[in-house]
Amino acid sequence: MLRLGRTSGKGIVVIFAVIGVVASIQQLRGQSATPMAGFAVTHVGIIVRDMDKTIQYFEEIFGIDVPAPTEFGPLSLPADVPGREQSRVKIVQFKLGDLSIELLQPLRGPGPHRDHLEKFGQGLHHIAFSVKNLESAIGFLLSKGGKRTLRGYADLKEQLGFTVELSQTPAP
């Protein structure tokens, strides 16, 4: 127990030691904060081989109505990717309870969705997060070994088992 009434040298040393420990803990807490702090999960992305068949299973198994999918493309691939103008996916997003699901089926051309399907088969592709600072968060994920695949995406399959999709949290 620290007694503040005494003015011995030991008491002053103890006070400075306590202040130093508290300051160190506060500094370490600040260092552990990441650009991913304060995130919100927006949806889970699943790559499928056959969109129509997968939708039918979701409707039959979970008793929900899934909207009609749409075709999207070209994807925002880097300029040096051959055939990027032909890249297209079929996509649909719907709610499963409180969870938003995004189904993606590669249709033609190159892209991370086709790469995933060919390498891993159908299944979880990405989890999407909304963050306060998009560019800072992407840079952070790349510094942790992620690989950029599309704008706002960092492939962390080796580290986490999935790709991270990021969007900017709207300003209040």
ChimeraX commands (.cxc) that place a marker at each C-alpha (Angstrom):
marker #1 position 0.00,0.00,0.00 radius 0.5
marker #1 position 1.36,3.40,-0.98 radius 0.5
marker #1 position 1.36,6.09,1.71 radius 0.5
marker #1 position 1.34,9.59,0.34 radius 0.5
marker #1 position 1.97,11.21,3.74 radius 0.5
marker #1 position 5.63,10.12,3.85 radius 0.5
marker #1 position 8.22,12.01,1.86 radius 0.5
marker #1 position 10.89,9.37,1.82 radius 0.5
marker #1 position 12.86,8.68,-1.35 radius 0.5
marker #1 position 11.28,5.22,-1.57 radius 0.5
marker #1 position 7.76,6.69,-1.76 radius 0.5
marker #1 position 8.67,9.01,-4.60 radius 0.5
marker #1 position 10.32,6.15,-6.49 radius 0.5
marker #1 position 7.20,4.00,-6.02 radius 0.5
marker #1 position 4.95,6.82,-7.30 radius 0.5
marker #1 position 7.11,7.29,-10.40 radius 0.5
marker #1 position 7.21,3.52,-10.94 radius 0.5
marker #1 position 3.40,3.31,-10.79 radius 0.5
marker #1 position 3.05,6.27,-13.18 radius 0.5
marker #1 position 5.54,4.62,-15.55 radius 0.5
marker #1 position 3.69,1.29,-15.53 radius 0.5
marker #1 position 0.33,3.00,-16.16 radius 0.5
marker #1 position 1.82,5.06,-19.01 radius 0.5
marker #1 position 3.38,1.93,-20.53 radius 0.5
marker #1 position 0.08,0.05,-20.40 radius 0.5
marker #1 position -1.73,2.99,-22.03 radius 0.5
marker #1 position 0.92,3.19,-24.75 radius 0.5
marker #1 position 0.68,-0.57,-25.43 radius 0.5
marker #1 position -3.10,-0.34,-25.66 radius 0.5
marker #1 position -2.75,2.39,-28.24 radius 0.5
marker #1 position -0.30,0.26,-30.22 radius 0.5
marker #1 position -2.70,-2.68,-30.32 radius 0.5
marker #1 position -5.47,-0.61,-31.92 radius 0.5
marker #1 position -5.77,-1.52,-35.60 radius 0.5
marker #1 position -7.55,0.12,-38.53 radius 0.5
marker #1 position -9.95,-2.83,-38.29 radius 0.5
marker #1 position -11.14,-1.74,-34.81 radius 0.5
marker #1 position -14.78,-0.68,-34.69 radius 0.5
marker #1 position -15.73,-2.82,-37.71 radius 0.5
marker #1 position -19.19,-4.10,-38.63 radius 0.5
marker #1 position -19.75,-7.32,-40.57 radius 0.5
marker #1 position -21.89,-6.53,-43.64 radius 0.5
marker #1 position -22.16,-9.93,-45.39 radius 0.5
marker #1 position -20.60,-13.31,-46.12 radius 0.5
marker #1 position -19.67,-14.15,-49.71 radius 0.5
marker #1 position -19.96,-17.72,-51.00 radius 0.5
marker #1 position -18.67,-18.92,-54.37 radius 0.5
marker #1 position -20.99,-21.39,-56.11 radius 0.5
marker #1 position -20.79,-23.54,-59.25 radius 0.5
marker #1 position -24.49,-23.37,-60.11 radius 0.5
marker #1 position -26.39,-20.30,-58.89 radius 0.5
marker #1 position -29.87,-21.60,-59.73 radius 0.5
marker #1 position -29.34,-24.93,-57.98 radius 0.5
marker #1 position -27.81,-23.25,-54.90 radius 0.5
marker #1 position -30.71,-20.77,-54.67 radius 0.5
marker #1 position -33.16,-23.66,-54.87 radius 0.5
marker #1 position -31.37,-25.41,-51.97 radius 0.5
marker #1 position -31.40,-22.24,-49.83 radius 0.5
marker #1 position -35.13,-21.82,-50.46 radius 0.5
marker #1 position -35.96,-25.49,-49.75 radius 0.5
marker #1 position -33.71,-25.91,-46.71 radius 0.5
marker #1 position -34.32,-22.56,-44.98 radius 0.5
marker #1 position -37.86,-21.77,-46.23 radius 0.5
marker #1 position -36.89,-18.36,-47.62 radius 0.5
marker #1 position -37.41,-16.57,-50.92 radius 0.5
marker #1 position -34.20,-15.58,-52.67 radius 0.5
marker #1 position -34.41,-12.77,-55.25 radius 0.5
marker #1 position -33.37,-13.34,-58.85 radius 0.5
marker #1 position -29.61,-13.04,-59.40 radius 0.5
marker #1 position -28.09,-10.41,-61.65 radius 0.5
marker #1 position -25.05,-10.41,-63.90 radius 0.5
marker #1 position -22.21,-8.06,-62.98 radius 0.5
marker #1 position -19.02,-7.06,-64.75 radius 0.5
marker #1 position -16.47,-6.30,-65.78 radius 0.5
marker #1 position -14.76,-6.73,-62.41 radius 0.5
marker #1 position -12.40,-4.05,-61.08 radius 0.5
marker #1 position -9.29,-6.09,-61.86 radius 0.5
marker #1 position -5.84,-4.51,-62.23 radius 0.5
marker #1 position -5.16,-3.04,-65.69 radius 0.5
marker #1 position -2.46,-5.62,-66.46 radius 0.5
marker #1 position -4.83,-8.64,-66.17 radius 0.5
marker #1 position -5.43,-10.07,-69.66 radius 0.5
marker #1 position -9.11,-10.40,-70.58 radius 0.5
marker #1 position -10.31,-8.34,-67.62 radius 0.5
marker #1 position -12.95,-6.63,-69.79 radius 0.5
marker #1 position -14.72,-10.00,-70.20 radius 0.5
marker #1 position -14.83,-10.82,-66.46 radius 0.5
marker #1 position -18.39,-11.33,-65.28 radius 0.5
marker #1 position -20.12,-12.96,-62.31 radius 0.5
marker #1 position -23.69,-13.81,-61.45 radius 0.5
marker #1 position -24.55,-12.39,-58.03 radius 0.5
marker #1 position -27.43,-12.34,-55.54 radius 0.5
marker #1 position -27.65,-11.05,-51.99 radius 0.5
marker #1 position -30.29,-11.99,-49.42 radius 0.5
marker #1 position -30.89,-12.28,-45.69 radius 0.5
marker #1 position -30.70,-15.56,-43.81 radius 0.5
marker #1 position -31.96,-14.55,-40.38 radius 0.5
marker #1 position -29.72,-11.66,-39.31 radius 0.5
marker #1 position -26.94,-12.68,-41.71 radius 0.5
marker #1 position -26.60,-11.23,-45.21 radius 0.5
marker #1 position -25.43,-13.84,-47.73 radius 0.5
marker #1 position -23.90,-13.00,-51.10 radius 0.5
marker #1 position -23.72,-15.84,-53.65 radius 0.5
marker #1 position -21.29,-15.42,-56.55 radius 0.5
marker #1 position -20.93,-17.59,-59.63 radius 0.5
marker #1 position -18.07,-16.84,-62.02 radius 0.5
marker #1 position -19.46,-16.69,-65.57 radius 0.5
marker #1 position -16.55,-15.77,-67.84 radius 0.5
marker #1 position -13.18,-14.10,-67.93 radius 0.5
marker #1 position -10.50,-14.02,-65.23 radius 0.5
marker #1 position -10.96,-13.02,-61.62 radius 0.5
marker #1 position -10.57,-14.03,-58.00 radius 0.5
marker #1 position -13.97,-15.76,-57.96 radius 0.5
marker #1 position -13.00,-18.12,-60.80 radius 0.5
marker #1 position -9.56,-18.65,-59.20 radius 0.5
marker #1 position -11.22,-19.57,-55.91 radius 0.5
marker #1 position -13.68,-21.98,-57.54 radius 0.5
marker #1 position -10.92,-23.73,-59.49 radius 0.5
marker #1 position -8.56,-23.99,-56.50 radius 0.5
marker #1 position -10.94,-24.64,-53.58 radius 0.5
marker #1 position -14.33,-25.49,-55.08 radius 0.5
marker #1 position -17.49,-23.83,-53.90 radius 0.5
marker #1 position -17.68,-22.43,-50.40 radius 0.5
marker #1 position -16.81,-19.42,-48.25 radius 0.5
marker #1 position -14.93,-16.80,-50.26 radius 0.5
marker #1 position -15.08,-13.62,-48.19 radius 0.5
marker #1 position -16.41,-11.90,-45.13 radius 0.5
marker #1 position -17.23,-8.24,-45.72 radius 0.5
marker #1 position -16.54,-5.56,-43.12 radius 0.5
marker #1 position -17.35,-1.88,-42.93 radius 0.5
marker #1 position -14.44,0.10,-41.43 radius 0.5
marker #1 position -13.80,3.72,-40.49 radius 0.5
marker #1 position -10.81,4.21,-42.83 radius 0.5
marker #1 position -10.82,1.99,-45.93 radius 0.5
marker #1 position -7.34,2.79,-47.25 radius 0.5
marker #1 position -5.71,2.46,-43.84 radius 0.5
marker #1 position -7.42,-0.89,-43.24 radius 0.5
marker #1 position -6.42,-2.26,-46.67 radius 0.5
marker #1 position -2.82,-1.15,-46.11 radius 0.5
marker #1 position -2.84,-2.80,-42.71 radius 0.5
marker #1 position -4.18,-6.11,-44.09 radius 0.5
marker #1 position -1.59,-6.07,-46.87 radius 0.5
marker #1 position 1.13,-5.50,-44.25 radius 0.5
marker #1 position -0.12,-8.66,-42.52 radius 0.5
marker #1 position 0.49,-10.71,-45.67 radius 0.5
marker #1 position -2.80,-10.15,-47.48 radius 0.5
marker #1 position -2.83,-9.94,-51.27 radius 0.5
marker #1 position -4.99,-7.40,-53.10 radius 0.5
marker #1 position -7.36,-9.10,-55.56 radius 0.5
marker #1 position -9.96,-6.42,-56.30 radius 0.5
marker #1 position -10.46,-2.87,-55.06 radius 0.5
marker #1 position -11.38,-3.20,-51.37 radius 0.5
marker #1 position -10.37,-6.87,-51.14 radius 0.5
marker #1 position -7.42,-8.48,-49.34 radius 0.5
marker #1 position -6.90,-12.22,-49.79 radius 0.5
marker #1 position -6.00,-13.61,-46.36 radius 0.5
marker #1 position -6.79,-17.26,-47.06 radius 0.5
marker #1 position -3.33,-18.33,-45.88 radius 0.5
marker #1 position -3.70,-16.37,-42.62 radius 0.5
marker #1 position -7.45,-16.54,-41.88 radius 0.5
marker #1 position -8.94,-18.99,-44.38 radius 0.5
marker #1 position -10.90,-16.36,-46.33 radius 0.5
marker #1 position -10.66,-13.10,-48.23 radius 0.5
marker #1 position -11.57,-9.85,-46.46 radius 0.5
marker #1 position -13.81,-7.38,-48.32 radius 0.5
marker #1 position -13.79,-3.84,-46.96 radius 0.5
marker #1 position -16.07,-0.85,-47.40 radius 0.5
marker #1 position -15.96,2.59,-45.81 radius 0.5
marker #1 position -18.34,3.19,-42.91 radius 0.5
marker #1 position -20.52,6.18,-43.85 radius 0.5
marker #1 position -19.77,9.35,-41.89 radius 0.5
marker #1 position -22.43,10.10,-39.22 radius 0.5
marker link #1:1,2 radius 0.2
marker link #1:2,3 radius 0.2
marker link #1:3,4 radius 0.2
marker link #1:4,5 radius 0.2
marker link #1:5,6 radius 0.2
marker link #1:6,7 radius 0.2
marker link #1:7,8 radius 0.2
marker link #1:8,9 radius 0.2
marker link #1:9,10 radius 0.2
marker link #1:10,11 radius 0.2
marker link #1:11,12 radius 0.2
marker link #1:12,13 radius 0.2
marker link #1:13,14 radius 0.2
marker link #1:14,15 radius 0.2
marker link #1:15,16 radius 0.2
marker link #1:16,17 radius 0.2
marker link #1:17,18 radius 0.2
marker link #1:18,19 radius 0.2
marker link #1:19,20 radius 0.2
marker link #1:20,21 radius 0.2
marker link #1:21,22 radius 0.2
marker link #1:22,23 radius 0.2
marker link #1:23,24 radius 0.2
marker link #1:24,25 radius 0.2
marker link #1:25,26 radius 0.2
marker link #1:26,27 radius 0.2
marker link #1:27,28 radius 0.2
marker link #1:28,29 radius 0.2
marker link #1:29,30 radius 0.2
marker link #1:30,31 radius 0.2
marker link #1:31,32 radius 0.2
marker link #1:32,33 radius 0.2
marker link #1:33,34 radius 0.2
marker link #1:34,35 radius 0.2
marker link #1:35,36 radius 0.2
marker link #1:36,37 radius 0.2
marker link #1:37,38 radius 0.2
marker link #1:38,39 radius 0.2
marker link #1:39,40 radius 0.2
marker link #1:40,41 radius 0.2
marker link #1:41,42 radius 0.2
marker link #1:42,43 radius 0.2
marker link #1:43,44 radius 0.2
marker link #1:44,45 radius 0.2
marker link #1:45,46 radius 0.2
marker link #1:46,47 radius 0.2
marker link #1:47,48 radius 0.2
marker link #1:48,49 radius 0.2
marker link #1:49,50 radius 0.2
marker link #1:50,51 radius 0.2
marker link #1:51,52 radius 0.2
marker link #1:52,53 radius 0.2
marker link #1:53,54 radius 0.2
marker link #1:54,55 radius 0.2
marker link #1:55,56 radius 0.2
marker link #1:56,57 radius 0.2
marker link #1:57,58 radius 0.2
marker link #1:58,59 radius 0.2
marker link #1:59,60 radius 0.2
marker link #1:60,61 radius 0.2
marker link #1:61,62 radius 0.2
marker link #1:62,63 radius 0.2
marker link #1:63,64 radius 0.2
marker link #1:64,65 radius 0.2
marker link #1:65,66 radius 0.2
marker link #1:66,67 radius 0.2
marker link #1:67,68 radius 0.2
marker link #1:68,69 radius 0.2
marker link #1:69,70 radius 0.2
marker link #1:70,71 radius 0.2
marker link #1:71,72 radius 0.2
marker link #1:72,73 radius 0.2
marker link #1:73,74 radius 0.2
marker link #1:74,75 radius 0.2
marker link #1:75,76 radius 0.2
marker link #1:76,77 radius 0.2
marker link #1:77,78 radius 0.2
marker link #1:78,79 radius 0.2
marker link #1:79,80 radius 0.2
marker link #1:80,81 radius 0.2
marker link #1:81,82 radius 0.2
marker link #1:82,83 radius 0.2
marker link #1:83,84 radius 0.2
marker link #1:84,85 radius 0.2
marker link #1:85,86 radius 0.2
marker link #1:86,87 radius 0.2
marker link #1:87,88 radius 0.2
marker link #1:88,89 radius 0.2
marker link #1:89,90 radius 0.2
marker link #1:90,91 radius 0.2
marker link #1:91,92 radius 0.2
marker link #1:92,93 radius 0.2
marker link #1:93,94 radius 0.2
marker link #1:94,95 radius 0.2
marker link #1:95,96 radius 0.2
marker link #1:96,97 radius 0.2
marker link #1:97,98 radius 0.2
marker link #1:98,99 radius 0.2
marker link #1:99,100 radius 0.2
marker link #1:100,101 radius 0.2
marker link #1:101,102 radius 0.2
marker link #1:102,103 radius 0.2
marker link #1:103,104 radius 0.2
marker link #1:104,105 radius 0.2
marker link #1:105,106 radius 0.2
marker link #1:106,107 radius 0.2
marker link #1:107,108 radius 0.2
marker link #1:108,109 radius 0.2
marker link #1:109,110 radius 0.2
marker link #1:110,111 radius 0.2
marker link #1:111,112 radius 0.2
marker link #1:112,113 radius 0.2
marker link #1:113,114 radius 0.2
marker link #1:114,115 radius 0.2
marker link #1:115,116 radius 0.2
marker link #1:116,117 radius 0.2
marker link #1:117,118 radius 0.2
marker link #1:118,119 radius 0.2
marker link #1:119,120 radius 0.2
marker link #1:120,121 radius 0.2
marker link #1:121,122 radius 0.2
marker link #1:122,123 radius 0.2
marker link #1:123,124 radius 0.2
marker link #1:124,125 radius 0.2
marker link #1:125,126 radius 0.2
marker link #1:126,127 radius 0.2
marker link #1:127,128 radius 0.2
marker link #1:128,129 radius 0.2
marker link #1:129,130 radius 0.2
marker link #1:130,131 radius 0.2
marker link #1:131,132 radius 0.2
marker link #1:132,133 radius 0.2
marker link #1:133,134 radius 0.2
marker link #1:134,135 radius 0.2
marker link #1:135,136 radius 0.2
marker link #1:136,137 radius 0.2
marker link #1:137,138 radius 0.2
marker link #1:138,139 radius 0.2
marker link #1:139,140 radius 0.2
marker link #1:140,141 radius 0.2
marker link #1:141,142 radius 0.2
marker link #1:142,143 radius 0.2
marker link #1:143,144 radius 0.2
marker link #1:144,145 radius 0.2
marker link #1:145,146 radius 0.2
marker link #1:146,147 radius 0.2
marker link #1:147,148 radius 0.2
marker link #1:148,149 radius 0.2
marker link #1:149,150 radius 0.2
marker link #1:150,151 radius 0.2
marker link #1:151,152 radius 0.2
marker link #1:152,153 radius 0.2
marker link #1:153,154 radius 0.2
marker link #1:154,155 radius 0.2
marker link #1:155,156 radius 0.2
marker link #1:156,157 radius 0.2
marker link #1:157,158 radius 0.2
marker link #1:158,159 radius 0.2
marker link #1:159,160 radius 0.2
marker link #1:160,161 radius 0.2
marker link #1:161,162 radius 0.2
marker link #1:162,163 radius 0.2
marker link #1:163,164 radius 0.2
marker link #1:164,165 radius 0.2
marker link #1:165,166 radius 0.2
marker link #1:166,167 radius 0.2
marker link #1:167,168 radius 0.2
marker link #1:168,169 radius 0.2
marker link #1:169,170 radius 0.2
marker link #1:170,171 radius 0.2
marker link #1:171,172 radius 0.2
view
